[in-house]
Amino acid sequence: MQFEPGGGFESAYRWLAPAVCGRFGAQFDLLALELALEAIEADGLPRCINLSSQSLESSAFIAAVTRELAGKPAVAKGLWIDLPEVLAAEWPSVIIEASRQWRRYGVHLAIEHAGERLGRIDDLDRLGLDCVRVDSSYLCGLTGPDSVKARRHLQSIVRLVKE
């Protein structure tokens, strides 16, 4: 994020909390979408953006994203959207609707940082996801003899996703 045109880029640490508290998350998410689509259009390389639960709570936001994608359907095919695991666990109907709207433009959808809540998601296959990105905390340190429990947990996550 740049606070001034041509200025330095600021980390999310500096702007994310005030944006969420001020309920500006949807505006930032839409801006990220627009920038990603412009970048894909410019160089043809795929991009991935993360959308917040706060933004996705609004049907108006889902409609705005749909309009952006409809305006650039050829470009949208290069877009991945990562969705929060908490959204899939607590409001799966939101992901189902987003998937129904956005996948027709070739957008790829994923759950990000999956792990703790994954087992609570009913009918994971109905969400219309292309993949589930497992949280890195489940992947670190899996080689030692003390990591048997962690490996078993990761194996159960993989089995759950594959079903």
PALO-970527 format. One record per atom (N, C-alpha, C): residue number from 1; residue in three letters; atom name; x negated, y negated, z negated. Coordinates in nm, 2 decimals, padded with zeros to 4 digits. Each point is the difference from the previous one (the first is absolute). Example, Ala and Ser with C-alpha at 12.3 -4.5 7.8 and 13.67 -1.06 7.14 Angstrom:
2
1:Ala:N:-01.32:00.57:-00.78 .
1:Ala:CA:00.09:-00.12:00.00 .
1:Ala:C:-00.09:-00.12:00.00 .
2:Ser:N:00.04:-00.11:00.07 .
2:Ser:CA:-00.09:-00.11:00.00 .
2:Ser:C:00.08:-00.11:-00.08 .
***
This chain:
163
1:Met:N:-00.08:00.12:00.00 .
1:Met:CA:00.08:-00.12:00.00 .
1:Met:C:-00.09:-00.12:00.00 .
2:Gln:N:00.03:-00.10:00.08 .
2:Gln:CA:-00.07:-00.13:00.00 .
2:Gln:C:00.10:-00.10:-00.05 .
3:Phe:N:-00.05:-00.08:-00.10 .
3:Phe:CA:00.08:-00.11:-00.05 .
3:Phe:C:00.00:-00.12:00.09 .
4:Glu:N:-00.10:-00.02:00.08 .
4:Glu:CA:-00.01:-00.11:00.09 .
4:Glu:C:-00.05:00.06:00.14 .
5:Pro:N:00.06:-00.05:00.11 .
5:Pro:CA:-00.05:00.04:00.13 .
5:Pro:C:-00.15:-00.01:00.01 .
6:Gly:N:-00.06:00.11:00.05 .
6:Gly:CA:-00.15:00.00:00.01 .
6:Gly:C:-00.07:00.01:-00.13 .
7:Gly:N:00.07:00.01:-00.11 .
7:Gly:CA:-00.07:00.01:-00.13 .
7:Gly:C:-00.04:00.15:-00.02 .
8:Gly:N:-00.06:00.02:-00.12 .
8:Gly:CA:-00.04:00.13:-00.03 .
8:Gly:C:00.12:00.09:-00.04 .
9:Phe:N:-00.02:00.13:00.02 .
9:Phe:CA:00.10:00.10:-00.04 .
9:Phe:C:00.00:00.02:-00.15 .
10:Glu:N:00.12:00.00:-00.06 .
10:Glu:CA:00.02:00.02:-00.14 .
10:Glu:C:00.04:00.15:-00.02 .
11:Ser:N:-00.04:00.06:-00.11 .
11:Ser:CA:00.04:00.13:-00.03 .
11:Ser:C:00.14:00.00:-00.06 .
12:Ala:N:00.06:00.12:00.01 .
12:Ala:CA:00.14:00.01:-00.05 .
12:Ala:C:00.00:-00.03:-00.15 .
13:Tyr:N:-00.11:00.02:-00.07 .
13:Tyr:CA:-00.01:-00.03:-00.14 .
13:Tyr:C:00.04:-00.14:-00.03 .
14:Arg:N:-00.03:-00.09:00.09 .
14:Arg:CA:00.03:-00.14:-00.02 .
14:Arg:C:00.14:-00.05:00.04 .
15:Trp:N:00.07:00.07:00.09 .
15:Trp:CA:00.13:-00.05:00.05 .
15:Trp:C:00.11:00.10:-00.02 .
16:Leu:N:-00.02:00.13:-00.02 .
16:Leu:CA:00.11:00.10:00.00 .
16:Leu:C:00.09:-00.02:-00.11 .
17:Ala:N:-00.05:-00.01:-00.13 .
17:Ala:CA:00.09:-00.01:-00.11 .
17:Ala:C:00.09:-00.13:00.01 .
18:Pro:N:-00.06:-00.12:00.03 .
18:Pro:CA:00.09:-00.11:00.01 .
18:Pro:C:00.10:00.01:00.11 .
19:Ala:N:-00.04:00.07:00.11 .
19:Ala:CA:00.10:00.02:00.11 .
19:Ala:C:00.12:00.09:-00.05 .
20:Val:N:-00.04:00.11:-00.07 .
20:Val:CA:00.11:00.09:-00.05 .
20:Val:C:00.09:-00.08:-00.10 .
21:Cys:N:-00.07:-00.06:-00.09 .
21:Cys:CA:00.08:-00.08:-00.11 .
21:Cys:C:00.09:-00.10:00.06 .
22:Gly:N:-00.05:-00.07:00.11 .
22:Gly:CA:00.08:-00.10:00.07 .
22:Gly:C:00.09:00.05:00.10 .
23:Arg:N:00.01:00.13:00.01 .
23:Arg:CA:00.09:00.07:00.09 .
23:Arg:C:-00.03:-00.04:00.15 .
24:Phe:N:-00.13:-00.02:00.03 .
24:Phe:CA:-00.04:-00.03:00.13 .
24:Phe:C:-00.06:00.13:00.07 .
25:Gly:N:00.01:00.11:-00.06 .
25:Gly:CA:-00.06:00.12:00.05 .
25:Gly:C:00.05:00.04:00.14 .
26:Ala:N:00.13:-00.02:00.02 .
26:Ala:CA:00.06:00.03:00.13 .
26:Ala:C:-00.06:-00.09:00.11 .
27:Gln:N:-00.02:-00.13:-00.03 .
27:Gln:CA:-00.06:-00.09:00.10 .
27:Gln:C:-00.15:00.04:00.03 .
28:Phe:N:-00.07:00.05:-00.10 .
28:Phe:CA:-00.14:00.04:00.02 .
28:Phe:C:00.01:00.13:00.09 .
29:Asp:N:00.09:00.09:-00.04 .
29:Asp:CA:00.01:00.13:00.07 .
29:Asp:C:00.04:-00.03:00.15 .
30:Leu:N:00.09:-00.09:00.03 .
30:Leu:CA:00.03:-00.03:00.14 .
30:Leu:C:-00.11:-00.06:00.07 .
31:Leu:N:-00.08:-00.09:-00.07 .
31:Leu:CA:-00.12:-00.06:00.06 .
31:Leu:C:-00.10:00.11:00.04 .
32:Ala:N:-00.02:00.10:-00.09 .
32:Ala:CA:-00.09:00.11:00.02 .
32:Ala:C:00.04:00.08:00.12 .
33:Leu:N:00.13:00.02:00.01 .
33:Leu:CA:00.06:00.07:00.12 .
33:Leu:C:-00.03:-00.07:00.13 .
34:Glu:N:00.03:-00.13:00.00 .
34:Glu:CA:-00.03:-00.08:00.12 .
34:Glu:C:-00.14:00.00:00.04 .
35:Leu:N:-00.09:-00.02:-00.10 .
35:Leu:CA:-00.14:00.00:00.03 .
35:Leu:C:-00.05:00.14:00.05 .
36:Ala:N:00.05:00.10:-00.05 .
36:Ala:CA:-00.04:00.14:00.04 .
36:Ala:C:00.05:00.02:00.15 .
37:Leu:N:00.12:-00.04:00.03 .
37:Leu:CA:00.05:00.02:00.13 .
37:Leu:C:-00.08:-00.09:00.10 .
38:Glu:N:-00.03:-00.12:-00.04 .
38:Glu:CA:-00.09:-00.08:00.09 .
38:Glu:C:-00.14:00.06:00.02 .
39:Ala:N:-00.05:00.06:-00.10 .
39:Ala:CA:-00.14:00.06:00.01 .
39:Ala:C:00.01:00.12:00.09 .
40:Ile:N:00.10:00.08:-00.02 .
40:Ile:CA:00.02:00.12:00.09 .
40:Ile:C:00.02:-00.04:00.14 .
41:Glu:N:00.08:-00.10:00.02 .
41:Glu:CA:00.02:-00.06:00.14 .
41:Glu:C:-00.13:-00.05:00.06 .
42:Ala:N:-00.09:-00.06:-00.08 .
42:Ala:CA:-00.12:-00.05:00.05 .
42:Ala:C:-00.11:00.10:00.04 .
43:Asp:N:-00.01:00.11:-00.09 .
43:Asp:CA:-00.11:00.09:00.03 .
43:Asp:C:00.04:00.15:00.02 .
44:Gly:N:00.13:00.02:-00.02 .
44:Gly:CA:00.05:00.14:00.02 .
44:Gly:C:-00.03:00.10:-00.11 .
45:Leu:N:-00.07:-00.05:-00.10 .
45:Leu:CA:-00.03:00.09:-00.11 .
45:Leu:C:00.11:00.01:-00.10 .
46:Pro:N:00.03:00.12:-00.06 .
46:Pro:CA:00.11:00.01:-00.10 .
46:Pro:C:-00.03:-00.07:-00.13 .
47:Arg:N:00.10:-00.04:-00.07 .
47:Arg:CA:-00.02:-00.07:-00.12 .
47:Arg:C:00.10:00.06:-00.10 .
48:Cys:N:-00.03:-00.01:-00.13 .
48:Cys:CA:00.08:00.04:-00.11 .
48:Cys:C:00.03:-00.11:-00.09 .
49:Ile:N:00.12:-00.02:-00.04 .
49:Ile:CA:00.04:-00.10:-00.11 .
49:Ile:C:00.07:00.07:-00.11 .
50:Asn:N:-00.01:-00.06:-00.12 .
50:Asn:CA:00.08:00.05:-00.11 .
50:Asn:C:00.11:-00.09:-00.03 .
51:Leu:N:00.12:00.05:-00.02 .
51:Leu:CA:00.12:-00.08:-00.04 .
51:Leu:C:00.03:00.03:-00.14 .
52:Ser:N:00.04:-00.11:-00.07 .
52:Ser:CA:00.03:00.01:-00.14 .
52:Ser:C:00.15:00.05:-00.02 .
53:Ser:N:00.02:00.06:-00.12 .
53:Ser:CA:00.13:00.04:-00.04 .
53:Ser:C:00.09:-00.12:-00.01 .
54:Gln:N:-00.05:-00.11:-00.05 .
54:Gln:CA:00.08:-00.12:-00.01 .
54:Gln:C:00.05:-00.05:00.13 .
55:Ser:N:-00.08:00.01:00.10 .
55:Ser:CA:00.05:-00.04:00.14 .
55:Ser:C:00.11:00.09:00.05 .
56:Leu:N:-00.03:00.13:-00.02 .
56:Leu:CA:00.09:00.10:00.06 .
56:Leu:C:00.13:00.02:-00.07 .
57:Glu:N:00.02:-00.07:-00.12 .
57:Glu:CA:00.12:00.00:-00.07 .
57:Glu:C:00.11:-00.07:00.08 .
58:Ser:N:-00.04:-00.08:00.09 .
58:Ser:CA:00.09:-00.09:00.07 .
58:Ser:C:00.03:00.06:00.14 .
59:Ser:N:00.13:00.01:00.03 .
59:Ser:CA:00.04:00.05:00.13 .
59:Ser:C:-00.03:-00.11:00.11 .
60:Ala:N:00.00:-00.13:-00.05 .
60:Ala:CA:-00.04:-00.11:00.09 .
60:Ala:C:-00.15:00.02:00.04 .
61:Phe:N:-00.08:00.04:-00.09 .
61:Phe:CA:-00.14:00.02:00.04 .
61:Phe:C:-00.02:00.12:00.10 .
62:Ile:N:00.07:00.11:-00.02 .
62:Ile:CA:00.00:00.11:00.09 .
62:Ile:C:00.04:-00.05:00.14 .
63:Ala:N:00.11:-00.08:00.00 .
63:Ala:CA:00.05:-00.05:00.13 .
63:Ala:C:-00.11:-00.09:00.06 .
64:Ala:N:-00.06:-00.08:-00.08 .
64:Ala:CA:-00.11:-00.09:00.06 .
64:Ala:C:-00.11:00.08:00.06 .
65:Val:N:-00.04:00.10:-00.07 .
65:Val:CA:-00.11:00.09:00.06 .
65:Val:C:00.05:00.06:00.13 .
66:Thr:N:00.12:00.05:00.00 .
66:Thr:CA:00.06:00.06:00.12 .
66:Thr:C:-00.01:-00.10:00.11 .
67:Arg:N:00.04:-00.12:-00.02 .
67:Arg:CA:00.00:-00.10:00.11 .
67:Arg:C:-00.14:-00.03:00.05 .
68:Glu:N:-00.10:00.00:-00.09 .
68:Glu:CA:-00.14:-00.02:00.04 .
68:Glu:C:-00.04:00.12:00.09 .
69:Leu:N:00.03:00.12:-00.04 .
69:Leu:CA:-00.04:00.12:00.07 .
69:Leu:C:00.07:00.00:00.14 .
70:Ala:N:00.13:-00.04:00.00 .
70:Ala:CA:00.07:00.00:00.12 .
70:Ala:C:-00.05:-00.10:00.10 .
71:Gly:N:-00.06:-00.10:-00.05 .
71:Gly:CA:-00.06:-00.10:00.09 .
71:Gly:C:-00.13:00.04:00.06 .
72:Lys:N:-00.07:00.10:-00.05 .
72:Lys:CA:-00.12:00.06:00.05 .
72:Lys:C:00.00:00.15:00.00 .
73:Pro:N:00.09:00.06:00.06 .
73:Pro:CA:00.01:00.15:-00.01 .
73:Pro:C:-00.13:00.08:00.05 .
74:Ala:N:-00.06:-00.05:00.10 .
74:Ala:CA:-00.12:00.07:00.05 .
74:Ala:C:-00.12:-00.01:-00.10 .
75:Val:N:00.00:-00.12:-00.07 .
75:Val:CA:-00.11:-00.02:-00.10 .
75:Val:C:00.03:00.07:-00.13 .
76:Ala:N:00.13:00.01:-00.03 .
76:Ala:CA:00.04:00.07:-00.13 .
76:Ala:C:-00.05:00.14:-00.01 .
77:Lys:N:-00.02:00.07:00.11 .
77:Lys:CA:-00.05:00.13:00.00 .
77:Lys:C:-00.13:00.02:-00.06 .
78:Gly:N:-00.08:-00.11:-00.01 .
78:Gly:CA:-00.13:00.01:-00.07 .
78:Gly:C:00.01:-00.04:-00.14 .
79:Leu:N:00.12:-00.01:-00.06 .
79:Leu:CA:00.01:-00.05:-00.14 .
79:Leu:C:00.03:00.12:-00.10 .
80:Trp:N:-00.07:00.00:-00.10 .
80:Trp:CA:00.03:00.09:-00.12 .
80:Trp:C:00.04:-00.09:-00.11 .
81:Ile:N:00.11:00.05:-00.07 .
81:Ile:CA:00.05:-00.08:-00.12 .
81:Ile:C:-00.01:00.10:-00.12 .
82:Asp:N:-00.08:-00.05:-00.10 .
82:Asp:CA:-00.01:00.08:-00.12 .
82:Asp:C:00.11:-00.05:-00.10 .
83:Leu:N:00.07:00.09:-00.06 .
83:Leu:CA:00.11:-00.03:-00.09 .
83:Leu:C:-00.03:00.05:-00.14 .
84:Pro:N:00.04:-00.07:-00.10 .
84:Pro:CA:-00.04:00.04:-00.14 .
84:Pro:C:00.07:00.14:-00.04 .
85:Glu:N:-00.07:00.08:-00.07 .
85:Glu:CA:00.05:00.13:-00.05 .
85:Glu:C:00.12:-00.03:-00.09 .
86:Val:N:00.00:-00.10:-00.08 .
86:Val:CA:00.11:-00.03:-00.09 .
86:Val:C:00.13:-00.02:00.07 .
87:Leu:N:-00.01:-00.06:00.12 .
87:Leu:CA:00.12:-00.02:00.08 .
87:Leu:C:00.06:00.13:00.05 .
88:Ala:N:-00.09:00.09:00.04 .
88:Ala:CA:00.05:00.13:00.05 .
88:Ala:C:00.06:00.08:-00.12 .
89:Ala:N:-00.05:-00.01:-00.12 .
89:Ala:CA:00.05:00.07:-00.11 .
89:Ala:C:00.13:-00.06:-00.06 .
90:Glu:N:00.01:-00.13:00.00 .
90:Glu:CA:00.12:-00.06:-00.07 .
90:Glu:C:00.11:-00.05:00.10 .
91:Trp:N:-00.04:-00.04:00.12 .
91:Trp:CA:00.10:-00.05:00.10 .
91:Trp:C:-00.03:00.07:00.14 .
92:Pro:N:00.01:00.13:00.01 .
92:Pro:CA:-00.03:00.06:00.13 .
92:Pro:C:00.08:-00.05:00.11 .
93:Ser:N:00.12:-00.04:-00.03 .
93:Ser:CA:00.09:-00.05:00.11 .
93:Ser:C:-00.06:-00.12:00.07 .
94:Val:N:-00.08:-00.08:-00.07 .
94:Val:CA:-00.06:-00.12:00.07 .
94:Val:C:-00.10:00.05:00.10 .
95:Ile:N:-00.08:00.10:-00.03 .
95:Ile:CA:-00.10:00.06:00.09 .
95:Ile:C:00.07:00.07:00.12 .
96:Ile:N:00.11:00.07:-00.03 .
96:Ile:CA:00.07:00.06:00.11 .
96:Ile:C:00.06:-00.10:00.10 .
97:Glu:N:00.05:-00.12:-00.06 .
97:Glu:CA:00.05:-00.10:00.09 .
97:Glu:C:-00.11:-00.07:00.08 .
98:Ala:N:-00.11:-00.03:-00.07 .
98:Ala:CA:-00.12:-00.06:00.07 .
98:Ala:C:-00.05:00.09:00.11 .
99:Ser:N:-00.01:00.13:-00.03 .
99:Ser:CA:-00.04:00.10:00.10 .
99:Ser:C:00.09:00.00:00.12 .
100:Arg:N:00.13:00.00:-00.03 .
100:Arg:CA:00.10:00.01:00.11 .
100:Arg:C:-00.01:-00.13:00.09 .
101:Gln:N:-00.03:-00.11:-00.06 .
101:Gln:CA:-00.01:-00.13:00.08 .
101:Gln:C:-00.13:-00.01:00.07 .
102:Trp:N:-00.11:00.04:-00.06 .
102:Trp:CA:-00.13:-00.04:00.05 .
102:Trp:C:-00.07:00.11:00.08 .
103:Arg:N:00.03:00.13:-00.02 .
103:Arg:CA:-00.06:00.10:00.07 .
103:Arg:C:00.04:00.00:00.15 .
104:Arg:N:00.12:-00.05:00.03 .
104:Arg:CA:00.04:-00.01:00.14 .
104:Arg:C:-00.10:-00.09:00.08 .
105:Tyr:N:-00.08:-00.08:-00.06 .
105:Tyr:CA:-00.10:-00.08:00.07 .
105:Tyr:C:-00.14:00.06:-00.01 .
106:Gly:N:00.00:00.12:-00.05 .
106:Gly:CA:-00.13:00.08:00.00 .
106:Gly:C:-00.09:-00.03:-00.12 .
107:Val:N:00.06:-00.08:-00.10 .
107:Val:CA:-00.08:-00.03:-00.12 .
107:Val:C:-00.02:00.13:-00.08 .
108:His:N:-00.11:00.02:-00.06 .
108:His:CA:-00.03:00.11:-00.09 .
108:His:C:00.01:-00.04:-00.14 .
109:Leu:N:00.06:00.09:-00.08 .
109:Leu:CA:00.03:-00.03:-00.14 .
109:Leu:C:-00.07:00.10:-00.10 .
110:Ala:N:-00.05:-00.06:-00.11 .
110:Ala:CA:-00.07:00.09:-00.09 .
110:Ala:C:00.03:-00.05:-00.15 .
111:Ile:N:-00.01:00.09:-00.09 .
111:Ile:CA:00.01:-00.03:-00.14 .
111:Ile:C:-00.15:-00.02:-00.04 .
112:Glu:N:-00.03:-00.11:-00.08 .
112:Glu:CA:-00.13:-00.02:-00.04 .
112:Glu:C:-00.02:00.03:-00.15 .
113:His:N:-00.12:00.04:-00.03 .
113:His:CA:-00.04:00.02:-00.14 .
113:His:C:00.09:00.11:-00.07 .
114:Ala:N:00.04:00.10:00.08 .
114:Ala:CA:00.09:00.10:-00.05 .
114:Ala:C:-00.07:00.09:-00.11 .
115:Gly:N:00.08:00.05:-00.09 .
115:Gly:CA:-00.06:00.08:-00.10 .
115:Gly:C:00.10:00.03:-00.11 .
116:Glu:N:00.01:-00.09:-00.10 .
116:Glu:CA:00.08:00.02:-00.12 .
116:Glu:C:00.14:00.02:00.02 .
117:Arg:N:00.06:-00.08:00.09 .
117:Arg:CA:00.15:00.01:00.02 .
117:Arg:C:00.04:00.09:00.12 .
118:Leu:N:-00.10:00.05:00.07 .
118:Leu:CA:00.03:00.08:00.12 .
118:Leu:C:00.10:00.11:-00.03 .
119:Gly:N:-00.02:00.07:-00.11 .
119:Gly:CA:00.09:00.11:-00.03 .
119:Gly:C:00.14:-00.03:-00.03 .
120:Arg:N:00.03:-00.13:-00.02 .
120:Arg:CA:00.13:-00.05:-00.03 .
120:Arg:C:00.08:-00.04:00.12 .
121:Ile:N:-00.07:00.00:00.12 .
121:Ile:CA:00.07:-00.04:00.12 .
121:Ile:C:00.08:00.11:00.06 .
122:Asp:N:00.13:-00.01:-00.01 .
122:Asp:CA:00.08:00.11:00.06 .
122:Asp:C:00.00:-00.02:00.16 .
123:Asp:N:00.00:00.12:00.06 .
123:Asp:CA:00.00:00.00:00.15 .
123:Asp:C:-00.10:-00.09:00.06 .
124:Leu:N:-00.13:00.02:-00.03 .
124:Leu:CA:-00.11:-00.08:00.05 .
124:Leu:C:00.01:00.00:00.16 .
125:Asp:N:00.04:00.11:00.05 .
125:Asp:CA:00.00:00.01:00.15 .
125:Asp:C:00.11:-00.09:00.06 .
126:Arg:N:00.10:-00.04:-00.07 .
126:Arg:CA:00.10:-00.08:00.06 .
126:Arg:C:-00.04:-00.15:00.01 .
127:Leu:N:-00.11:-00.04:-00.07 .
127:Leu:CA:-00.04:-00.14:00.00 .
127:Leu:C:-00.05:-00.05:00.13 .
128:Gly:N:-00.03:00.09:00.10 .
128:Gly:CA:-00.05:-00.05:00.13 .
128:Gly:C:-00.15:-00.04:-00.01 .
129:Leu:N:-00.08:00.06:-00.08 .
129:Leu:CA:-00.14:-00.04:-00.01 .
129:Leu:C:-00.09:00.07:00.09 .
130:Asp:N:-00.10:-00.06:00.04 .
130:Asp:CA:-00.11:00.06:00.09 .
130:Asp:C:-00.10:00.06:-00.09 .
131:Cys:N:-00.03:-00.05:-00.12 .
131:Cys:CA:-00.10:00.05:-00.09 .
131:Cys:C:00.02:-00.05:-00.14 .
132:Val:N:-00.06:00.07:-00.09 .
132:Val:CA:-00.01:-00.04:-00.14 .
132:Val:C:-00.14:-00.02:-00.04 .
133:Arg:N:-00.04:-00.12:-00.04 .
133:Arg:CA:-00.14:-00.03:-00.04 .
133:Arg:C:-00.01:00.02:-00.15 .
134:Val:N:-00.08:00.10:-00.03 .
134:Val:CA:-00.02:00.04:-00.14 .
134:Val:C:-00.09:-00.10:-00.07 .
135:Asp:N:00.04:-00.04:-00.12 .
135:Asp:CA:-00.08:-00.10:-00.08 .
135:Asp:C:-00.14:00.06:-00.02 .
136:Ser:N:-00.10:-00.09:00.01 .
136:Ser:CA:-00.14:00.05:-00.01 .
136:Ser:C:-00.04:00.05:-00.14 .
137:Ser:N:00.08:-00.03:-00.10 .
137:Ser:CA:-00.03:00.05:-00.13 .
137:Ser:C:00.02:00.15:-00.01 .
138:Tyr:N:00.08:00.06:00.10 .
138:Tyr:CA:00.01:00.14:00.00 .
138:Tyr:C:-00.10:00.07:00.08 .
139:Leu:N:-00.09:-00.08:00.07 .
139:Leu:CA:-00.10:00.06:00.09 .
139:Leu:C:-00.14:-00.01:-00.06 .
140:Cys:N:-00.02:-00.09:-00.09 .
140:Cys:CA:-00.14:-00.02:-00.06 .
140:Cys:C:-00.04:00.10:-00.10 .
141:Gly:N:-00.12:00.05:00.01 .
141:Gly:CA:-00.05:00.09:-00.10 .
141:Gly:C:00.05:00.14:00.00 .
142:Leu:N:00.03:00.05:00.12 .
142:Leu:CA:00.07:00.13:00.01 .
142:Leu:C:-00.10:00.12:00.01 .
143:Thr:N:-00.13:-00.03:-00.01 .
143:Thr:CA:-00.10:00.11:00.03 .
143:Thr:C:-00.05:00.07:-00.13 .
144:Gly:N:00.01:-00.06:-00.11 .
144:Gly:CA:-00.06:00.05:-00.12 .
144:Gly:C:00.08:00.11:-00.06 .
145:Pro:N:-00.06:00.08:-00.10 .
145:Pro:CA:00.08:00.10:-00.06 .
145:Pro:C:00.11:-00.05:-00.09 .
146:Asp:N:-00.01:-00.13:-00.04 .
146:Asp:CA:00.10:-00.06:-00.09 .
146:Asp:C:00.12:-00.05:00.08 .
147:Ser:N:00.00:00.02:00.12 .
147:Ser:CA:00.11:-00.06:00.09 .
147:Ser:C:00.10:00.10:00.05 .
148:Val:N:00.00:00.12:-00.06 .
148:Val:CA:00.10:00.10:00.04 .
148:Val:C:00.14:-00.05:-00.01 .
149:Lys:N:00.04:-00.06:-00.11 .
149:Lys:CA:00.13:-00.06:-00.01 .
149:Lys:C:00.03:-00.10:00.10 .
150:Ala:N:-00.09:-00.09:00.03 .
150:Ala:CA:00.02:-00.10:00.10 .
150:Ala:C:00.02:00.06:00.14 .
151:Arg:N:-00.08:00.10:00.03 .
151:Arg:CA:00.01:00.07:00.13 .
151:Arg:C:00.14:00.07:00.02 .
152:Arg:N:00.04:00.06:-00.11 .
152:Arg:CA:00.13:00.06:00.01 .
152:Arg:C:00.11:-00.10:00.02 .
153:His:N:-00.01:-00.11:-00.07 .
153:His:CA:00.10:-00.11:00.02 .
153:His:C:00.00:-00.05:00.14 .
154:Leu:N:-00.11:-00.02:00.06 .
154:Leu:CA:-00.01:-00.05:00.14 .
154:Leu:C:00.05:00.11:00.09 .
155:Gln:N:-00.03:00.13:-00.02 .
155:Gln:CA:00.06:00.10:00.08 .
155:Gln:C:00.15:00.01:-00.01 .
156:Ser:N:00.06:-00.03:-00.12 .
156:Ser:CA:00.14:-00.01:-00.01 .
156:Ser:C:00.06:-00.11:00.08 .
157:Ile:N:-00.07:-00.12:00.00 .
157:Ile:CA:00.05:-00.11:00.08 .
157:Ile:C:00.00:00.03:00.15 .
158:Val:N:-00.11:00.07:00.05 .
158:Val:CA:-00.01:00.04:00.14 .
158:Val:C:00.11:00.10:00.03 .
159:Arg:N:00.03:00.09:-00.08 .
159:Arg:CA:00.11:00.10:00.02 .
159:Arg:C:00.13:-00.07:00.01 .
160:Leu:N:00.02:-00.10:-00.09 .
160:Leu:CA:00.13:-00.07:00.00 .
160:Leu:C:00.02:-00.08:00.13 .
161:Val:N:-00.11:-00.06:00.05 .
161:Val:CA:00.01:-00.08:00.12 .
161:Val:C:00.02:00.09:00.12 .
162:Lys:N:-00.06:00.11:00.00 .
162:Lys:CA:00.00:00.09:00.12 .
162:Lys:C:00.14:00.07:00.01 .
163:Glu:N:00.07:00.01:-00.11 .
163:Glu:CA:00.14:00.07:00.01 .
163:Glu:C:00.09:-00.08:00.08 .
***
